[in-house]
Amino acid sequence: MLLENKIIFLTGGSTGIGQHCAMAYAKEGAKVVVFALNEMEINETLKK
């Protein structure tokens, strides 16, 4: 895993490009911290 043991802080990560980046980072082993304005959107991203 390319990003294992790394922590990524991602703003705007609940929708669109940010959401896809968050999922890609997580698949590569990173721990991802997502910041966004809409809590419901963040929850939906975390479910994915």
Buried (B, 14 or more C-beta within 10 A) or exposed (E): EEBEEEEBEBEBBBBEEBBEBBBEBBEBEBEBEBEBEEEEBBEEBEEE
